[in-house]
Amino acid sequence: MNIGVEKVLQNPDWLTLVFVVIFGLLSILNAISPKRLFALGTCFFSKKYFLVYSNELTESNVFFYRALSLLQLLVGTLFVFLIFEKSGLVEDLSFLLFGQLFLLLTGYFSVQYALGLGVALLFGSPDLFKDYYLYKSSYLKAALLLCLPFLILLVYAFPESNFFYKLTLCCAILCFSARWLRVVQGFNKRISRSGLFYFILYLCALEISPLLVFVKIAIE
């Protein structure tokens, strides 16, 4: 019993505060539109979110999507921070590092969006990019929501368990792989066979390359 208490107390207070903010945002989102939030969380298994809620970006629910984007950034930053902590990639595991990762992740998504939009405008396909961005960002948010329970258990229930850390990574890889599979499936009918090659090339250039740059900057 005492061992369990000691493990929980090893976690910094600010990390608990991050979880409080995350659950506060989830509570607000659930209070604003529980059906929309549930549809997003289950979009891997149902297309209801894309069929019913994807075009509802009006003034009445713009706060919902902004809060959802903030939630994505916080959970994503937390995920990267815990990977750094468990793998020993960095020594200074402080709130300052978490803040730096948050800003880097914000910049990563902003640059990625700007580059994608620029390429879409260059080739005259802004509508295609809009649909593509909707799919990939929605599936990313759903994947992070699915990973959130594992992050909580990793911090408070199994902080010393290497097996659970690997299990969390495997579940995350599975979710992110399913995300890209869903994105490609959603666009395979809109892209010709020759265009599919350039679409995959686009994914490598504007998705993987910025991610590698992000990891390099974060580690340094």
TIGULUM-544957 format. One line per field, with one value per residue: x, y, z of N, C-alpha, C in turn. Coordinates in nm, 3 decimals, padded with zeros to 5 digits, m for minus. Example, Ala and Ser with C-alpha at 12.3 -4.5 7.8 and 13.67 -1.06 7.14 Angstrom:
BEGIN
nxx <- [01.319 / 01.285]
nyy <- [m00.569 / m00.225]
nzz <- [00.780 / 00.708]
caxx <- [01.230 / 01.367]
cayy <- [m00.450 / m00.106]
cazz <- [00.780 / 00.714]
cxx <- [01.320 / 01.290]
cyy <- [m00.330 / 00.003]
czz <- [00.780 / 00.787]
// end
This chain:
BEGIN
nxx <- [00.083 / 00.192 / 00.389 / 00.252 / 00.149 / 00.385 / 00.475 / 00.281 / 00.326 / 00.566 / 00.517 / 00.516 / 00.348 / 00.251 / 00.202 / m00.023 / m00.195 / m00.209 / m00.356 / m00.593 / m00.674 / m00.711 / m00.925 / m01.108 / m01.151 / m01.262 / m01.499 / m01.627 / m01.658 / m01.822 / m02.045 / m02.124 / m02.175 / m02.255 / m02.324 / m02.186 / m01.922 / m01.909 / m01.952 / m01.721 / m01.526 / m01.579 / m01.531 / m01.366 / m01.507 / m01.751 / m01.909 / m02.059 / m01.983 / m01.856 / m02.057 / m02.266 / m02.174 / m01.950 / m01.958 / m02.045 / m01.929 / m01.996 / m02.075 / m02.192 / m02.079 / m01.806 / m01.641 / m01.640 / m01.481 / m01.240 / m01.174 / m01.150 / m00.927 / m00.732 / m00.741 / m00.643 / m00.378 / m00.279 / m00.304 / m00.151 / 00.101 / 00.146 / 00.165 / 00.402 / 00.582 / 00.580 / 00.686 / 00.947 / 01.024 / 01.011 / 01.182 / 01.422 / 01.531 / 01.573 / 01.707 / 01.613 / 01.325 / 01.093 / 00.837 / 00.896 / 01.007 / 00.779 / 00.619 / 00.773 / 00.758 / 00.484 / 00.460 / 00.621 / 00.477 / 00.243 / 00.343 / 00.428 / 00.185 / 00.069 / 00.250 / 00.245 / m00.022 / m00.025 / 00.163 / 00.038 / m00.200 / m00.091 / 00.024 / m00.210 / m00.348 / m00.169 / m00.194 / m00.455 / m00.661 / m00.818 / m01.058 / m01.036 / m00.820 / m00.935 / m01.126 / m00.953 / m00.793 / m00.986 / m01.052 / m00.801 / m00.730 / m00.950 / m00.943 / m00.698 / m00.750 / m00.940 / m00.779 / m00.597 / m00.771 / m00.843 / m00.601 / m00.565 / m00.669 / m00.472 / m00.245 / m00.307 / m00.315 / m00.051 / 00.087 / m00.020 / m00.096 / 00.078 / 00.358 / 00.619 / 00.627 / 00.764 / 00.653 / 00.385 / 00.431 / 00.535 / 00.310 / 00.135 / 00.264 / 00.237 / m00.042 / m00.082 / 00.061 / m00.092 / m00.339 / m00.263 / m00.175 / m00.410 / m00.543 / m00.418 / m00.477 / m00.754 / m00.775 / m00.659 / m00.834 / m01.064 / m01.015 / m00.948 / m01.130 / m01.154 / m00.921 / m00.716 / m00.540 / m00.280 / m00.270 / m00.275 / m00.020 / 00.116 / m00.026 / 00.050 / 00.319 / 00.297 / 00.208 / 00.437 / 00.616 / 00.499 / 00.398 / 00.554 / 00.819 / 00.812 / 00.751 / 00.980 / 01.161 / 01.048 / 01.090 / 01.371 / 01.433 / 01.305 / 01.448 / 01.704]
nyy <- [m00.121 / 00.124 / 00.145 / 00.198 / 00.453 / 00.598 / 00.588 / 00.735 / 00.984 / 01.048 / 01.167 / 01.484 / 01.778 / 01.956 / 01.795 / 01.655 / 01.870 / 01.923 / 01.702 / 01.762 / 01.992 / 01.881 / 01.701 / 01.888 / 02.029 / 01.820 / 01.783 / 02.027 / 02.015 / 01.792 / 01.892 / 02.094 / 01.969 / 01.665 / 01.451 / 01.510 / 01.496 / 01.226 / 01.106 / 01.184 / 01.053 / 00.791 / 00.766 / 00.596 / 00.368 / 00.434 / 00.640 / 00.855 / 01.099 / 01.237 / 01.249 / 01.385 / 01.590 / 01.717 / 01.948 / 02.154 / 02.397 / 02.657 / 02.982 / 02.922 / 02.685 / 02.714 / 02.754 / 02.502 / 02.354 / 02.488 / 02.444 / 02.171 / 02.148 / 02.254 / 02.059 / 01.843 / 01.929 / 01.935 / 01.666 / 01.541 / 01.661 / 01.569 / 01.296 / 01.283 / 01.389 / 01.193 / 00.979 / 01.075 / 01.083 / 00.812 / 00.685 / 00.808 / 01.010 / 01.278 / 01.478 / 01.683 / 01.683 / 01.873 / 02.124 / 02.327 / 02.198 / 02.061 / 02.279 / 02.381 / 02.168 / 02.176 / 02.422 / 02.366 / 02.157 / 02.291 / 02.472 / 02.284 / 02.166 / 02.396 / 02.482 / 02.255 / 02.258 / 02.500 / 02.448 / 02.233 / 02.356 / 02.548 / 02.390 / 02.272 / 02.496 / 02.565 / 02.358 / 02.383 / 02.260 / 02.316 / 02.236 / 01.958 / 01.940 / 02.051 / 01.856 / 01.641 / 01.736 / 01.756 / 01.485 / 01.371 / 01.524 / 01.482 / 01.204 / 01.194 / 01.332 / 01.155 / 00.927 / 01.016 / 01.056 / 00.792 / 00.698 / 00.833 / 00.712 / 00.514 / 00.670 / 00.790 / 00.566 / 00.488 / 00.691 / 00.704 / 00.447 / 00.245 / 00.339 / 00.244 / 00.031 / m00.133 / m00.301 / m00.211 / 00.037 / m00.028 / m00.154 / 00.062 / 00.212 / 00.033 / 00.027 / 00.294 / 00.312 / 00.135 / 00.275 / 00.513 / 00.408 / 00.295 / 00.530 / 00.650 / 00.455 / 00.474 / 00.734 / 00.707 / 00.518 / 00.672 / 00.840 / 00.697 / 00.654 / 00.900 / 00.960 / 00.894 / 00.602 / 00.674 / 00.918 / 00.838 / 00.759 / 01.006 / 01.116 / 00.958 / 01.021 / 01.287 / 01.260 / 01.157 / 01.367 / 01.600 / 01.515 / 01.318 / 01.418 / 01.685 / 01.588 / 01.445 / 01.656 / 01.795 / 01.611 / 01.606 / 01.874 / 01.887 / 01.701 / 01.811]
nzz <- [00.000 / 00.083 / m00.105 / m00.342 / m00.286 / m00.269 / m00.532 / m00.670 / m00.556 / m00.667 / m00.907 / m01.058 / m00.934 / m01.128 / m01.345 / m01.271 / m01.269 / m01.541 / m01.629 / m01.498 / m01.634 / m01.887 / m01.840 / m01.760 / m01.998 / m02.147 / m02.005 / m02.052 / m02.332 / m02.348 / m02.219 / m02.392 / m02.643 / m02.633 / m02.807 / m03.043 / m02.953 / m02.875 / m03.122 / m03.255 / m03.099 / m03.163 / m03.431 / m03.571 / m03.597 / m03.694 / m03.940 / m03.874 / m03.760 / m03.970 / m04.156 / m04.032 / m03.853 / m03.958 / m04.118 / m03.958 / m03.873 / m03.734 / m03.588 / m03.347 / m03.257 / m03.280 / m03.063 / m02.952 / m03.132 / m03.113 / m02.845 / m02.864 / m03.030 / m02.860 / m02.663 / m02.812 / m02.854 / m02.590 / m02.501 / m02.697 / m02.651 / m02.391 / m02.441 / m02.600 / m02.415 / m02.210 / m02.351 / m02.391 / m02.125 / m02.037 / m02.215 / m02.176 / m02.334 / m02.286 / m02.017 / m01.852 / m01.716 / m01.686 / m01.617 / m01.786 / m02.008 / m02.091 / m02.165 / m02.376 / m02.557 / m02.606 / m02.741 / m02.962 / m03.078 / m03.141 / m03.330 / m03.518 / m03.613 / m03.718 / m03.920 / m04.080 / m04.166 / m04.308 / m04.513 / m04.644 / m04.731 / m04.898 / m05.101 / m05.196 / m05.299 / m05.495 / m05.678 / m05.739 / m05.583 / m05.342 / m05.216 / m05.201 / m05.029 / m04.800 / m04.727 / m04.689 / m04.477 / m04.279 / m04.239 / m04.157 / m03.929 / m03.762 / m03.719 / m03.590 / m03.349 / m03.242 / m03.212 / m03.016 / m02.803 / m02.754 / m02.666 / m02.428 / m02.178 / m02.139 / m02.097 / m01.854 / m01.681 / m01.712 / m01.584 / m01.319 / m01.227 / m01.323 / m01.308 / m01.299 / m01.464 / m01.726 / m01.911 / m01.936 / m02.040 / m02.293 / m02.390 / m02.405 / m02.604 / m02.819 / m02.851 / m02.918 / m03.162 / m03.310 / m03.318 / m03.454 / m03.693 / m03.786 / m03.822 / m04.051 / m04.236 / m04.249 / m04.352 / m04.609 / m04.714 / m04.719 / m04.929 / m05.152 / m05.358 / m05.470 / m05.584 / m05.858 / m05.985 / m06.063 / m05.937 / m05.674 / m05.609 / m05.599 / m05.392 / m05.173 / m05.179 / m05.112 / m04.848 / m04.729 / m04.767 / m04.651 / m04.410 / m04.271 / m04.289 / m04.160 / m03.906 / m03.833 / m03.821 / m03.609 / m03.396 / m03.390 / m03.321 / m03.072 / m02.917 / m02.918]
caxx <- [00.000 / 00.279 / 00.464 / 00.164 / 00.143 / 00.512 / 00.483 / 00.197 / 00.386 / 00.680 / 00.471 / 00.511 / 00.214 / 00.206 / 00.152 / m00.161 / m00.270 / m00.233 / m00.469 / m00.713 / m00.713 / m00.761 / m01.059 / m01.194 / m01.189 / m01.354 / m01.628 / m01.687 / m01.699 / m01.937 / m02.160 / m02.166 / m02.232 / m02.214 / m02.339 / m02.077 / m01.800 / m01.916 / m01.935 / m01.579 / m01.451 / m01.608 / m01.529 / m01.297 / m01.603 / m01.873 / m01.887 / m02.161 / m01.922 / m01.829 / m02.183 / m02.360 / m02.119 / m01.826 / m01.977 / m02.116 / m01.837 / m02.068 / m02.038 / m02.246 / m01.996 / m01.664 / m01.572 / m01.625 / m01.368 / m01.118 / m01.144 / m01.109 / m00.790 / m00.649 / m00.735 / m00.552 / m00.241 / m00.240 / m00.286 / m00.036 / 00.222 / 00.161 / 00.211 / 00.542 / 00.658 / 00.594 / 00.781 / 01.079 / 01.053 / 01.033 / 01.293 / 01.544 / 01.587 / 01.614 / 01.731 / 01.536 / 01.182 / 01.029 / 00.725 / 00.952 / 01.015 / 00.642 / 00.577 / 00.845 / 00.698 / 00.352 / 00.480 / 00.673 / 00.368 / 00.155 / 00.410 / 00.429 / 00.054 / 00.045 / 00.333 / 00.193 / m00.146 / 00.009 / 00.227 / m00.064 / m00.289 / m00.016 / 00.033 / m00.345 / m00.377 / m00.080 / m00.247 / m00.596 / m00.749 / m00.843 / m01.169 / m00.982 / m00.738 / m01.026 / m01.180 / m00.841 / m00.754 / m01.092 / m01.036 / m00.680 / m00.733 / m01.054 / m00.893 / m00.592 / m00.814 / m01.000 / m00.669 / m00.544 / m00.871 / m00.833 / m00.475 / m00.567 / m00.676 / m00.342 / m00.153 / m00.344 / m00.267 / 00.095 / 00.138 / m00.065 / m00.114 / 00.195 / 00.468 / 00.746 / 00.608 / 00.813 / 00.558 / 00.270 / 00.481 / 00.541 / 00.171 / 00.083 / 00.322 / 00.177 / m00.179 / m00.071 / 00.101 / m00.210 / m00.436 / m00.213 / m00.173 / m00.550 / m00.578 / m00.376 / m00.552 / m00.886 / m00.761 / m00.638 / m00.960 / m01.161 / m00.982 / m00.907 / m01.226 / m01.144 / m00.787 / m00.686 / m00.425 / m00.159 / m00.275 / m00.253 / 00.124 / 00.151 / m00.088 / 00.138 / 00.440 / 00.259 / 00.205 / 00.575 / 00.683 / 00.438 / 00.356 / 00.663 / 00.936 / 00.799 / 00.754 / 01.121 / 01.220 / 00.995 / 01.159 / 01.509 / 01.436 / 01.263 / 01.556 / 01.815]
cayy <- [00.000 / 00.239 / 00.155 / 00.263 / 00.595 / 00.660 / 00.600 / 00.846 / 01.108 / 01.079 / 01.247 / 01.626 / 01.836 / 02.021 / 01.692 / 01.634 / 01.987 / 01.904 / 01.609 / 01.833 / 02.079 / 01.793 / 01.654 / 02.005 / 02.051 / 01.712 / 01.811 / 02.139 / 01.964 / 01.703 / 01.974 / 02.170 / 01.880 / 01.526 / 01.363 / 01.538 / 01.443 / 01.080 / 01.069 / 01.199 / 00.949 / 00.661 / 00.781 / 00.482 / 00.259 / 00.487 / 00.762 / 00.952 / 01.231 / 01.303 / 01.266 / 01.472 / 01.704 / 01.770 / 02.080 / 02.241 / 02.495 / 02.784 / 03.063 / 02.862 / 02.575 / 02.737 / 02.735 / 02.358 / 02.307 / 02.547 / 02.368 / 02.039 / 02.163 / 02.269 / 01.925 / 01.764 / 01.973 / 01.896 / 01.520 / 01.511 / 01.702 / 01.476 / 01.169 / 01.299 / 01.409 / 01.065 / 00.900 / 01.127 / 01.045 / 00.668 / 00.641 / 00.874 / 01.092 / 01.407 / 01.471 / 01.786 / 01.654 / 01.979 / 02.190 / 02.407 / 02.109 / 02.038 / 02.401 / 02.388 / 02.067 / 02.227 / 02.525 / 02.299 / 02.082 / 02.392 / 02.516 / 02.172 / 02.156 / 02.518 / 02.477 / 02.145 / 02.305 / 02.605 / 02.384 / 02.156 / 02.450 / 02.609 / 02.291 / 02.256 / 02.614 / 02.562 / 02.261 / 02.412 / 02.161 / 02.352 / 02.158 / 01.827 / 01.956 / 02.074 / 01.727 / 01.561 / 01.787 / 01.718 / 01.343 / 01.338 / 01.588 / 01.417 / 01.073 / 01.217 / 01.362 / 01.031 / 00.840 / 01.068 / 01.028 / 00.650 / 00.678 / 00.905 / 00.622 / 00.447 / 00.768 / 00.805 / 00.445 / 00.488 / 00.789 / 00.686 / 00.308 / 00.162 / 00.430 / 00.173 / m00.089 / m00.124 / m00.374 / m00.127 / 00.144 / m00.086 / m00.177 / 00.193 / 00.244 / m00.055 / 00.075 / 00.422 / 00.281 / 00.075 / 00.382 / 00.604 / 00.334 / 00.287 / 00.665 / 00.669 / 00.360 / 00.534 / 00.850 / 00.658 / 00.456 / 00.777 / 00.915 / 00.611 / 00.667 / 01.034 / 00.975 / 00.791 / 00.518 / 00.755 / 01.021 / 00.778 / 00.763 / 01.142 / 01.138 / 00.895 / 01.103 / 01.407 / 01.222 / 01.144 / 01.497 / 01.701 / 01.458 / 01.251 / 01.506 / 01.781 / 01.516 / 01.417 / 01.784 / 01.822 / 01.523 / 01.651 / 01.999 / 01.859 / 01.631 / 01.905]
cazz <- [00.000 / 00.091 / m00.230 / m00.438 / m00.253 / m00.303 / m00.677 / m00.711 / m00.512 / m00.750 / m01.019 / m01.022 / m00.919 / m01.251 / m01.435 / m01.228 / m01.314 / m01.685 / m01.640 / m01.454 / m01.746 / m01.993 / m01.805 / m01.760 / m02.137 / m02.185 / m01.941 / m02.124 / m02.463 / m02.328 / m02.182 / m02.510 / m02.745 / m02.602 / m02.923 / m03.136 / m02.893 / m02.883 / m03.263 / m03.286 / m03.031 / m03.224 / m03.577 / m03.629 / m03.613 / m03.755 / m04.019 / m03.837 / m03.736 / m04.099 / m04.229 / m03.961 / m03.781 / m04.015 / m04.180 / m03.865 / m03.817 / m03.728 / m03.472 / m03.225 / m03.208 / m03.307 / m02.936 / m02.936 / m03.211 / m03.057 / m02.724 / m02.910 / m03.078 / m02.741 / m02.603 / m02.895 / m02.827 / m02.455 / m02.495 / m02.782 / m02.578 / m02.280 / m02.498 / m02.638 / m02.292 / m02.141 / m02.429 / m02.356 / m01.986 / m02.024 / m02.300 / m02.132 / m02.442 / m02.229 / m01.873 / m01.781 / m01.728 / m01.608 / m01.681 / m01.895 / m02.124 / m02.137 / m02.235 / m02.503 / m02.645 / m02.643 / m02.844 / m03.081 / m03.139 / m03.200 / m03.452 / m03.613 / m03.677 / m03.794 / m04.041 / m04.160 / m04.229 / m04.405 / m04.628 / m04.715 / m04.798 / m05.006 / m05.210 / m05.252 / m05.380 / m05.610 / m05.774 / m05.762 / m05.520 / m05.201 / m05.160 / m05.169 / m04.909 / m04.688 / m04.686 / m04.639 / m04.345 / m04.187 / m04.209 / m04.082 / m03.798 / m03.681 / m03.677 / m03.493 / m03.222 / m03.193 / m03.168 / m02.890 / m02.700 / m02.723 / m02.594 / m02.301 / m02.060 / m02.121 / m02.039 / m01.713 / m01.611 / m01.716 / m01.487 / m01.182 / m01.186 / m01.358 / m01.345 / m01.307 / m01.546 / m01.863 / m01.995 / m01.966 / m02.129 / m02.427 / m02.429 / m02.444 / m02.734 / m02.920 / m02.874 / m02.990 / m03.299 / m03.373 / m03.342 / m03.556 / m03.820 / m03.828 / m03.868 / m04.189 / m04.317 / m04.269 / m04.439 / m04.745 / m04.756 / m04.744 / m05.050 / m05.264 / m05.467 / m05.527 / m05.641 / m05.957 / m05.950 / m06.077 / m05.834 / m05.544 / m05.585 / m05.557 / m05.262 / m05.075 / m05.177 / m05.036 / m04.707 / m04.682 / m04.771 / m04.563 / m04.282 / m04.202 / m04.281 / m04.049 / m03.779 / m03.803 / m03.780 / m03.474 / m03.301 / m03.382 / m03.244 / m02.935 / m02.847 / m02.900]
cxx <- [00.085 / 00.356 / 00.382 / 00.155 / 00.270 / 00.525 / 00.401 / 00.260 / 00.510 / 00.641 / 00.461 / 00.368 / 00.163 / 00.153 / 00.007 / m00.249 / m00.302 / m00.351 / m00.600 / m00.765 / m00.773 / m00.903 / m01.158 / m01.242 / m01.287 / m01.493 / m01.702 / m01.739 / m01.821 / m02.062 / m02.215 / m02.237 / m02.188 / m02.224 / m02.226 / m01.946 / m01.797 / m01.894 / m01.790 / m01.498 / m01.469 / m01.599 / m01.449 / m01.395 / m01.732 / m01.841 / m01.988 / m02.102 / m01.903 / m01.957 / m02.273 / m02.295 / m02.002 / m01.841 / m02.047 / m02.024 / m01.902 / m02.026 / m02.084 / m02.158 / m01.847 / m01.582 / m01.546 / m01.500 / m01.236 / m01.077 / m01.094 / m00.965 / m00.693 / m00.633 / m00.638 / m00.407 / m00.193 / m00.214 / m00.167 / 00.095 / 00.250 / 00.216 / 00.359 / 00.629 / 00.683 / 00.687 / 00.924 / 01.120 / 01.091 / 01.153 / 01.426 / 01.610 / 01.636 / 01.627 / 01.642 / 01.387 / 01.103 / 00.909 / 00.772 / 00.962 / 00.875 / 00.591 / 00.645 / 00.789 / 00.561 / 00.364 / 00.532 / 00.562 / 00.268 / 00.214 / 00.410 / 00.296 / 00.024 / 00.122 / 00.281 / 00.066 / m00.116 / 00.073 / 00.125 / m00.158 / m00.219 / m00.004 / m00.103 / m00.382 / m00.292 / m00.134 / m00.397 / m00.692 / m00.773 / m00.955 / m01.123 / m00.899 / m00.827 / m01.083 / m01.071 / m00.801 / m00.859 / m01.077 / m00.917 / m00.679 / m00.837 / m01.007 / m00.778 / m00.649 / m00.875 / m00.892 / m00.612 / m00.642 / m00.867 / m00.706 / m00.476 / m00.579 / m00.544 / m00.241 / m00.181 / m00.292 / m00.115 / 00.154 / 00.104 / m00.076 / 00.011 / 00.315 / 00.603 / 00.740 / 00.656 / 00.718 / 00.440 / 00.309 / 00.485 / 00.399 / 00.107 / 00.135 / 00.259 / 00.035 / m00.178 / m00.035 / m00.016 / m00.313 / m00.391 / m00.205 / m00.315 / m00.597 / m00.542 / m00.447 / m00.690 / m00.880 / m00.746 / m00.765 / m01.064 / m01.138 / m00.946 / m01.004 / m01.217 / m01.010 / m00.763 / m00.565 / m00.294 / m00.153 / m00.248 / m00.106 / 00.166 / 00.089 / m00.001 / 00.269 / 00.417 / 00.260 / 00.346 / 00.642 / 00.630 / 00.388 / 00.475 / 00.783 / 00.924 / 00.803 / 00.897 / 01.193 / 01.177 / 01.070 / 01.305 / 01.521 / 01.404 / 01.375 / 01.671 / 01.781]
cyy <- [00.125 / 00.259 / 00.229 / 00.412 / 00.666 / 00.682 / 00.718 / 00.979 / 01.145 / 01.167 / 01.393 / 01.679 / 01.898 / 01.919 / 01.657 / 01.749 / 01.977 / 01.810 / 01.676 / 01.923 / 01.995 / 01.746 / 01.769 / 02.036 / 01.944 / 01.735 / 01.923 / 02.093 / 01.875 / 01.782 / 02.050 / 02.081 / 01.736 / 01.433 / 01.384 / 01.481 / 01.291 / 01.033 / 01.081 / 01.086 / 00.811 / 00.665 / 00.670 / 00.371 / 00.303 / 00.618 / 00.872 / 01.092 / 01.306 / 01.331 / 01.372 / 01.600 / 01.773 / 01.911 / 02.180 / 02.344 / 02.633 / 02.860 / 02.998 / 02.750 / 02.593 / 02.720 / 02.587 / 02.310 / 02.368 / 02.475 / 02.228 / 02.042 / 02.178 / 02.135 / 01.836 / 01.800 / 01.927 / 01.745 / 01.478 / 01.545 / 01.607 / 01.342 / 01.176 / 01.313 / 01.277 / 00.970 / 00.944 / 01.082 / 00.898 / 00.619 / 00.704 / 00.959 / 01.227 / 01.391 / 01.566 / 01.764 / 01.751 / 02.034 / 02.276 / 02.323 / 02.082 / 02.160 / 02.415 / 02.288 / 02.111 / 02.330 / 02.464 / 02.224 / 02.178 / 02.444 / 02.409 / 02.162 / 02.278 / 02.518 / 02.369 / 02.186 / 02.407 / 02.545 / 02.307 / 02.246 / 02.516 / 02.517 / 02.275 / 02.374 / 02.615 / 02.470 / 02.277 / 02.311 / 02.193 / 02.272 / 02.018 / 01.833 / 01.976 / 01.942 / 01.638 / 01.605 / 01.751 / 01.573 / 01.319 / 01.401 / 01.523 / 01.282 / 01.088 / 01.246 / 01.237 / 00.936 / 00.885 / 01.045 / 00.882 / 00.620 / 00.739 / 00.812 / 00.550 / 00.542 / 00.788 / 00.687 / 00.441 / 00.580 / 00.749 / 00.540 / 00.223 / 00.249 / 00.360 / 00.052 / m00.065 / m00.194 / m00.285 / m00.010 / 00.093 / m00.113 / m00.047 / 00.235 / 00.161 / m00.009 / 00.207 / 00.400 / 00.222 / 00.182 / 00.474 / 00.537 / 00.322 / 00.422 / 00.683 / 00.574 / 00.415 / 00.654 / 00.806 / 00.594 / 00.562 / 00.851 / 00.827 / 00.619 / 00.803 / 01.058 / 00.861 / 00.710 / 00.594 / 00.863 / 00.967 / 00.779 / 00.901 / 01.176 / 01.078 / 00.973 / 01.231 / 01.377 / 01.215 / 01.280 / 01.594 / 01.645 / 01.403 / 01.344 / 01.611 / 01.713 / 01.485 / 01.544 / 01.819 / 01.741 / 01.570 / 01.777 / 01.973 / 01.793 / 01.725 / 02.015]
czz <- [00.000 / m00.038 / m00.335 / m00.413 / m00.294 / m00.453 / m00.727 / m00.676 / m00.593 / m00.869 / m00.979 / m01.019 / m01.048 / m01.350 / m01.401 / m01.273 / m01.463 / m01.706 / m01.599 / m01.567 / m01.859 / m01.963 / m01.793 / m01.900 / m02.186 / m02.127 / m02.013 / m02.260 / m02.452 / m02.292 / m02.303 / m02.611 / m02.721 / m02.722 / m03.022 / m03.083 / m02.901 / m03.027 / m03.305 / m03.225 / m03.091 / m03.376 / m03.646 / m03.666 / m03.681 / m03.828 / m03.985 / m03.818 / m03.866 / m04.176 / m04.165 / m03.911 / m03.851 / m04.072 / m04.088 / m03.799 / m03.824 / m03.602 / m03.342 / m03.171 / m03.240 / m03.179 / m02.911 / m03.008 / m03.164 / m02.930 / m02.759 / m02.961 / m02.961 / m02.670 / m02.679 / m02.866 / m02.690 / m02.446 / m02.580 / m02.715 / m02.463 / m02.328 / m02.532 / m02.514 / m02.219 / m02.217 / m02.398 / m02.217 / m01.976 / m02.104 / m02.261 / m02.239 / m02.392 / m02.078 / m01.794 / m01.803 / m01.641 / m01.684 / m01.797 / m02.022 / m02.180 / m02.216 / m02.370 / m02.604 / m02.694 / m02.756 / m02.974 / m03.155 / m03.205 / m03.331 / m03.559 / m03.687 / m03.763 / m03.926 / m04.135 / m04.236 / m04.338 / m04.530 / m04.711 / m04.793 / m04.917 / m05.127 / m05.277 / m05.341 / m05.507 / m05.720 / m05.795 / m05.702 / m05.372 / m05.137 / m05.119 / m05.041 / m04.786 / m04.635 / m04.626 / m04.499 / m04.240 / m04.144 / m04.118 / m03.943 / m03.707 / m03.631 / m03.577 / m03.355 / m03.160 / m03.141 / m03.034 / m02.775 / m02.659 / m02.643 / m02.454 / m02.179 / m02.033 / m02.059 / m01.890 / m01.631 / m01.606 / m01.610 / m01.344 / m01.136 / m01.210 / m01.397 / m01.362 / m01.400 / m01.689 / m01.960 / m02.032 / m02.055 / m02.273 / m02.480 / m02.476 / m02.581 / m02.845 / m02.953 / m02.952 / m03.136 / m03.376 / m03.410 / m03.454 / m03.692 / m03.875 / m03.880 / m04.014 / m04.283 / m04.349 / m04.364 / m04.585 / m04.798 / m04.792 / m04.875 / m05.170 / m05.382 / m05.537 / m05.595 / m05.739 / m05.913 / m05.960 / m05.970 / m05.695 / m05.508 / m05.534 / m05.422 / m05.151 / m05.064 / m05.098 / m04.886 / m04.651 / m04.670 / m04.666 / m04.430 / m04.206 / m04.184 / m04.170 / m03.913 / m03.738 / m03.757 / m03.639 / m03.370 / m03.282 / m03.297 / m03.098 / m02.854 / m02.818 / m02.803]
// end
